[in-house]
Amino acid sequence: MFNPLKQAGELNKLRKEAQKIQEELKKIEVEKSKSKAVVVVTGDMKIKSIKLEGEEMFDIKAALNDAIQDAQK
């Protein structure tokens, strides 16, 4: 028999697991460099930093994060 309370409990459990995974992904950082560029990206697909010749590129980082967020909608 269909039990909506049981399904709601299972859904809540899955939601909590997903939130835990999202928090863990935020802690992962990957750094890559090519020539004079260094990029750091977190596991939740956010660009943490972009440096060109040692100079932080805040506007480029913000624009890329906005584009990634829009693409994920």
Secondary structure as UniProt FT lines:
FT   HELIX           4..27
FT   STRAND          29..34
FT   TURN            35..36
FT   STRAND          37..42
FT   TURN            43..44
FT   STRAND          47..52
FT   TURN            53..54
FT   STRAND          55..56
FT   HELIX           58..71
//
